[in-house]
C-alpha cells in the first residue's frame, strides 16, 4: 500500500536521509574530522541535497565542516542573482557559501555544454582543496542516470559509457585530485521525489533557463524523448539504471582481464610486443583501452583503435612506428610499445642558465622536467661533484648540437652521445627532451645517460645530478 499523500514527503525524506548516510558510511567519511563539500547551484536538485546535508550535519554536530560550493559561469544574465540567492539560502542554514567565477571564451555554441561542465568541475575541485574537503556531494538523481545511459547508447559508446555514473568514485580528470571522492547519494531517487520534498519543505530554488534550450543534447532528451518513453515504458528510469548496473558488472570483468594482461605484457613503463601478439583482437583492444585510461588519455574511436592495432602488429620488427593520439603518441621501438605525452620539442638553440648556490632542483620547462641536485654523504660510494667547486658555477642547459662526447667512468672511454643513447636504450623520440648540462666548456650531465666523470670529486660530500621528466 502506498503512503498517504499527506505523508508521501515524509517517506521520501527518510529515503533521502538514508541514502546520504549510506553514501557517507560506505566511503568511510569521518563526521568528526572530515569536511564535506556540496555542489550547490541553487537549482531544485542541489537545494534539496544541501538541505538534507545541513540537517545531517546539525544532527552529527559537524555543521561547521559543511562547505557549500557554487560556480558562477557568467553564461546567463541571471548568474549574479543566482549567486545572491545561493548566498542567502546558505545564510539561512547557518552556512557560508564558497564560490568561484569562471569564464568560457572562444567556445562554439555546440561545445558550450561540455566546456561549462569541465570548467565547473575544475572549479569545484579547486574549491574543495581550498576548504580541505575530501568528499564532494553532487545532486545527480535517477533521471540524470537514465539520461546519461541513453545518451551514451545513442553515441555508440562501449560498456564504460553505458555503465553510467558511479554512486561514489574519484574523478581526477575532472576535479584535478585523485584523493577527492565525488559522491552522488540521490542516484536512486527520481526528480519527482525531490520535487515532493522541496514543495513540502517550502524550499526556494532558481530555474536555469538554459535547461529548456533544445540546442543542448541533454535538454532535447529530457523534454522531447524522455516524456515519450515514460508514456510507453513507465518506470524506464529504473530499467535504464538496472542496465547500467549490468554494464558496470561486465566492465569490471573486463578491467580484471585487462589488469591480468597488463601484468603479463608490461615491463617497466612499456609493453612487450611478443605477448601482445598472442592476445586475441578483443583482449588486445581491451588492454590498450585500460592502459590509456591509467595514463589519463582519452578513449579514441573504435576505428582508431583498430588502425593502431593493425600498424603495431604489421610493422617490421626494426621499424620505429609512431601513431598519433589526441593526448600523445603510441610508439613501437625494438619490439616494445611506449605511450609518450604530446609535447612541443624545445626550440632550436633553446638554453637555460643557473648559478648554483645550493639549490635542490632546477625546473627546465622547455624539456618538460626537473634537474635534481642530490646530496651524497662522504661515506657513500656513488660519484658526484664537489659542492665547493659547483658553488657559484654558471650552469647552462641546452639540447644537442652534434659531436658531444661523454665519459661515464674513469675506466671507460669517452663515447658520442648517440652511442651512449643506443647503449642506454633511449628511444630516438625521447632524445630531444633530454637536456645537456654544462659548466663552462665541461659537459657535466646528459639526461638519460648520466654524469661525465671529468669533474668528479675524489672524496667528501658530493652532489649527484638526476633528471626527472614530468
C-alpha positions in Angstrom: 0.0 0.0 0.0 1.4 3.4 -0.9 1.9 6.1 1.7 -0.9 8.6 2.2 -0.3 11.7 0.0 -0.1 13.9 3.1 2.8 11.8 4.3 4.4 11.0 1.0 7.1 13.6 1.5 8.0 12.2 4.9 8.6 8.7 3.4 10.7 10.3 0.6 12.6 12.5 3.1 13.6 9.4 5.1 14.7 7.8 1.9 16.9 10.8 1.1 18.4 10.9 4.6 19.2 7.2 4.5 20.7 7.5 1.0 23.1 10.2 2.3 24.0 8.3 5.4 24.7 5.1 3.4 26.9 7.1 1.0 29.0 8.6 3.8 29.3 5.3 5.7 30.3 3.3 2.6 33.1 5.8 1.9 34.5 5.8 5.4 33.6 9.5 5.9 34.6 10.7 9.4 32.0 13.3 10.5 34.2 14.3 13.5 37.1 15.4 11.4 36.4 15.5 7.6 35.0 18.4 5.7 32.0 17.6 3.5 31.5 19.8 0.3 28.2 20.1 -1.5 28.0 21.3 -5.1 25.2 23.9 -4.8 23.9 25.6 -8.0 20.7 27.0 -6.4 18.5 24.7 -8.6 15.9 22.3 -7.3 18.2 19.2 -7.1 21.1 20.8 -5.3 18.8 22.7 -3.0 17.3 19.5 -1.7 20.7 18.0 -1.3 22.1 20.9 0.6 19.0 21.0 2.9 19.3 17.2 3.7 23.1 17.5 4.2 22.6 20.5 6.5 20.1 18.5 8.5 22.5 15.6 8.8 25.4 18.0 9.7 23.4 19.6 12.5 22.4 16.2 14.0 26.0 14.9 13.8 27.5 18.1 15.2 29.5 18.9 12.1 27.7 21.9 10.6 31.0 23.9 10.8 32.6 21.4 8.4 29.8 21.5 5.8 31.0 23.6 2.8 28.5 24.6 0.1 30.3 25.4 -3.2 28.9 27.5 -6.1 30.4 28.1 -9.6 29.4 31.3 -11.3 29.7 30.7 -15.1 28.6 34.1 -16.2 26.7 32.5 -19.2 23.3 33.7 -18.0 22.3 37.3 -17.3 20.8 35.9 -14.1 24.1 34.4 -12.9 24.6 37.2 -10.3 21.1 36.8 -9.0 21.7 33.0 -8.6 24.8 33.6 -6.6 23.0 36.1 -4.4 20.2 33.6 -3.9 22.6 30.8 -3.1 24.4 33.0 -0.5 21.1 33.9 1.1 19.9 30.3 1.3 23.2 29.2 2.9 23.0 32.0 5.4 19.5 30.8 6.5 21.0 27.4 7.1 23.9 28.8 9.1 26.4 28.1 6.3 28.9 30.3 4.4 28.9 29.8 0.6 32.2 29.4 -1.2 32.1 30.4 -4.8 34.4 30.9 -7.8 33.8 32.7 -11.1 34.8 31.0 -14.3 34.8 32.3 -17.9 34.3 30.4 -21.1 36.0 32.1 -24.0 36.3 31.1 -27.6 33.9 28.1 -27.3 31.5 27.4 -30.2 27.8 27.1 -29.3 28.0 23.3 -29.9 30.7 22.9 -27.3 29.3 25.2 -24.6 27.6 22.4 -22.6 30.8 20.3 -22.3 33.1 23.3 -21.8 30.9 24.6 -19.0 30.8 21.1 -17.4 34.6 20.8 -17.4 35.1 24.3 -16.1 32.5 23.7 -13.3 34.1 20.6 -12.1 37.6 22.1 -12.3 36.4 25.0 -10.1 34.7 22.6 -7.7 38.0 20.7 -7.3 39.9 23.9 -6.5 37.2 25.0 -4.0 37.4 21.5 -2.4 41.1 21.8 -1.9 40.8 25.3 -0.5 38.3 24.0 2.1 40.2 20.8 2.8 37.2 18.7 1.8 37.8 15.0 1.0 34.3 14.4 -0.4 32.1 16.3 -2.8 28.4 15.6 -3.0 26.5 16.2 -6.2 22.8 16.1 -6.7 22.6 13.7 -9.7 19.5 11.6 -9.5 17.9 8.6 -11.2 16.6 10.7 -14.2 20.1 12.0 -14.7 21.4 8.5 -14.7 18.8 7.4 -17.3 19.7 10.4 -19.5 23.4 9.5 -19.3 22.9 5.9 -20.2 20.5 6.7 -23.1 22.9 9.5 -24.4 25.9 7.1 -24.3 23.9 4.5 -26.1 22.9 6.9 -28.8 26.6 7.9 -29.2 27.5 4.3 -29.7 29.6 4.1 -26.5 31.1 0.9 -25.1 30.5 -0.7 -21.7 32.3 2.1 -19.8 29.9 4.7 -21.2 26.8 2.5 -20.8 27.8 2.0 -17.1 26.6 5.5 -16.4 27.6 7.3 -13.3 29.0 5.6 -10.2 27.5 6.3 -6.8 30.9 7.2 -5.5 34.3 7.5 -7.3 37.4 9.5 -7.7 37.4 11.7 -10.8 40.9 13.2 -11.0 40.4 14.1 -14.7 37.5 16.4 -13.7 38.4 17.5 -10.2 42.2 17.5 -10.5 42.8 15.4 -7.4 42.8 11.6 -7.2 42.2 11.8 -3.4 38.9 13.6 -3.7 35.8 11.5 -3.7 32.7 12.5 -5.7 29.5 11.0 -4.3 26.0 11.0 -5.7 23.7 9.9 -2.8 20.5 10.6 -4.7 21.4 8.4 -7.8 18.5 6.0 -6.9 15.9 8.8 -6.4 13.8 10.4 -9.1 13.5 14.1 -9.7 9.8 13.8 -9.0 10.6 12.6 -5.5 12.9 15.5 -4.9 10.2 17.9 -6.0 7.8 16.3 -3.4 10.3 17.1 -0.6 11.1 20.6 -1.9 7.4 21.5 -2.1 6.6 20.1 1.3 9.5 21.9 3.0 8.7 25.2 1.1 12.3 25.3 -0.2 13.2 28.0 -2.7 15.2 27.4 -5.8 16.1 29.1 -9.1 15.4 27.8 -12.6 18.2 27.9 -15.2 16.6 29.0 -18.5 19.3 27.0 -20.4 17.8 23.8 -19.1 15.0 24.2 -21.5 17.1 25.1 -24.5 16.7 22.2 -27.0 20.1 23.1 -28.7 21.7 21.2 -25.8 21.6 17.4 -26.3 20.5 16.6 -22.7 17.7 19.1 -22.9 16.4 17.6 -26.1 16.4 14.1 -24.4 14.8 15.5 -21.2 12.0 17.4 -22.8 11.3 15.5 -26.1 12.4 11.9 -25.7 12.0 11.1 -22.0 8.3 12.1 -21.8 7.5 9.8 -24.7 9.5 7.0 -23.1 7.6 7.5 -19.9 4.3 7.0 -21.6 5.3 3.8 -23.3 7.6 2.4 -20.6 6.6 3.6 -17.2 9.5 3.4 -14.8 12.0 3.4 -17.6 14.5 5.2 -15.4 14.8 2.2 -13.1 15.2 -0.1 -16.1 18.0 2.0 -17.7 19.7 2.2 -14.3 19.5 -1.5 -14.0 21.0 -1.9 -17.5 23.8 0.4 -16.3 24.4 -1.9 -13.4 24.7 -4.8 -15.7 27.2 -2.9 -17.8 29.2 -1.9 -14.7 29.5 -5.6 -13.8 30.7 -6.5 -17.3 33.1 -3.6 -17.3 34.6 -4.8 -14.0 35.2 -8.2 -15.5 36.9 -6.5 -18.5 39.1 -4.4 -16.1 40.2 -7.6 -14.2 41.1 -9.3 -17.5 43.0 -6.1 -18.6 44.9 -6.0 -15.4 46.0 -9.6 -15.8 47.1 -9.0 -19.4 48.9 -5.8 -18.4 50.9 -7.7 -15.8 51.8 -10.2 -18.4 52.7 -7.7 -21.2 54.2 -4.9 -19.2 57.9 -4.3 -18.5 58.8 -1.1 -16.7 56.8 1.7 -18.4 56.3 -0.1 -21.8 54.5 -3.2 -23.2 56.3 -6.0 -24.9 55.2 -7.0 -28.4 55.6 -10.8 -28.2 52.9 -11.3 -25.6 50.8 -8.6 -27.2 50.8 -10.6 -30.5 49.5 -13.6 -28.6 46.3 -11.8 -27.4 43.1 -12.1 -29.3 41.8 -8.9 -31.0 39.3 -8.1 -28.3 41.8 -8.7 -25.4 44.4 -6.6 -27.2 42.0 -3.7 -27.6 40.7 -4.1 -24.0 44.2 -4.0 -22.7 45.1 -0.8 -24.7 41.9 1.0 -23.5 42.8 0.1 -19.9 46.4 1.3 -20.4 45.3 4.6 -22.0 42.9 5.1 -19.0 45.7 4.5 -16.5 47.8 7.2 -18.3 44.8 9.7 -18.3 44.4 9.6 -22.0 41.0 10.0 -23.7 39.4 6.9 -25.3 39.8 7.2 -29.1 37.3 5.8 -31.6 37.0 2.1 -32.4 38.3 2.8 -35.9 41.4 4.5 -34.5 42.0 1.6 -32.1 41.7 -0.9 -34.9 44.1 1.1 -37.1 46.6 1.4 -34.2 46.5 -2.4 -33.6 47.0 -3.1 -37.3 50.1 -0.8 -37.5 51.6 -2.2 -34.3 51.2 -5.8 -35.5 52.1 -5.4 -39.1 55.2 -3.1 -38.9 58.6 -4.6 -39.4 60.4 -5.7 -36.3 63.0 -2.9 -36.7 60.5 -0.2 -37.6 60.2 2.8 -35.3 56.5 3.3 -35.5 54.6 6.3 -34.2 50.8 6.5 -34.1 49.4 10.0 -33.2 46.8 10.2 -30.4 45.0 13.5 -29.3 46.7 13.3 -26.0 50.1 11.8 -27.0 51.8 9.3 -29.2 52.0 5.5 -29.4 55.5 4.4 -30.3 56.9 1.0 -31.2 60.7 0.6 -30.7 62.7 -2.6 -30.5 59.6 -4.8 -30.0 58.3 -2.6 -27.3 55.3 -0.2 -27.2 55.5 3.2 -25.4 53.0 5.9 -24.6 54.5 9.4 -24.9 52.7 12.6 -23.9 52.0 15.2 -26.5 54.8 17.7 -26.3 56.4 20.5 -28.4 60.1 20.0 -28.9 62.4 22.7 -27.5 63.2 25.5 -29.9 66.5 25.0 -31.7 69.1 26.8 -29.7 67.0 26.9 -26.5 69.1 27.4 -23.4 68.6 27.9 -19.7 71.1 29.2 -17.2 71.5 28.8 -13.4 74.2 29.9 -11.0 74.2 27.1 -8.5 74.1 28.2 -4.9 72.9 25.0 -3.2 69.5 24.7 -5.0 67.9 21.2 -4.7 66.1 21.5 -8.0 66.2 23.3 -11.3 63.0 23.3 -13.4 63.5 23.1 -17.1 60.1 23.6 -18.7 61.4 23.6 -22.3 62.5 19.9 -21.7 59.4 19.0 -19.6 61.3 18.0 -16.5 63.3 18.8 -13.4 67.0 18.5 -12.7 67.7 17.4 -9.1 70.9 18.1 -7.2 71.1 15.2 -4.7 73.5 15.5 -1.8 75.6 12.4 -1.2 77.3 11.7 2.1 81.1 11.2 2.5 80.6 7.5 3.2 78.5 7.0 0.1 80.4 5.4 -2.8 78.3 6.9 -5.5 80.1 9.5 -7.7 79.4 13.2 -7.8 80.7 16.7 -7.9 82.4 18.7 -5.1 79.8 21.1 -3.7 82.5 23.7 -3.2 83.5 23.5 -6.8 79.9 23.5 -8.0 79.1 26.5 -5.8 78.9 29.6 -7.9 79.3 27.7 -11.2 77.2 29.2 -14.0 75.4 26.2 -15.4 73.9 26.0 -18.9 71.2 23.6 -20.1 70.7 23.1 -23.8 70.0 20.5 -26.4 72.4 18.6 -28.6 74.3 20.4 -31.3 76.3 17.4 -32.6 79.7 16.0 -31.8 79.3 15.9 -28.0 81.0 13.1 -26.1 80.7 11.9 -22.6 82.8 9.7 -20.3 80.8 8.0 -17.6 83.7 6.5 -15.6 87.5 6.8 -15.4 87.9 3.2 -16.6 85.7 3.7 -19.6 86.4 5.6 -22.9 84.5 8.7 -23.9 81.8 8.0 -26.4 79.5 10.0 -28.6 76.0 10.8 -27.2 74.4 8.9 -30.0 76.4 5.8 -29.0 75.5 6.3 -25.3 71.8 6.7 -26.1 71.9 3.5 -28.1 73.7 1.7 -25.3 71.2 3.1 -22.7 68.3 2.0 -25.0 66.9 5.5 -25.1 64.3 5.8 -27.9 65.0 8.3 -30.6 61.8 10.3 -30.0 62.8 10.9 -26.3 66.2 12.4 -27.1 65.1 15.9 -28.0 63.6 16.2 -24.5 66.8 15.2 -22.7 68.9 18.3 -21.9 72.6 18.5 -21.5 74.1 20.5 -18.5 77.4 22.3 -18.9 79.7 24.2 -16.6 81.7 26.4 -19.0 83.3 24.1 -21.6 82.8 21.0 -19.4 79.8 18.7 -20.0 78.6 17.7 -16.6 75.5 15.7 -17.3 73.4 14.2 -20.1 69.8 13.4 -19.1 69.0 9.8 -20.0 72.7 8.8 -19.8 74.4 10.1 -16.7 77.2 12.4 -15.4 80.6 12.9 -17.0 83.4 11.8 -14.7 85.8 14.6 -15.7 84.9 16.8 -12.7 84.1 14.1 -10.1 85.2 14.7 -6.6 87.7 12.2 -5.1 86.2 12.2 -1.6 83.9 14.0 0.8 80.4 15.2 0.4 79.3 15.2 -3.2 76.4 16.4 -5.5 74.8 14.0 -7.9 72.7 15.2 -10.8 69.4 13.4 -11.6 66.8 14.1 -14.3 63.1 13.6 -13.6 60.7 14.0 -16.5 57.2 15.3 -15.9 
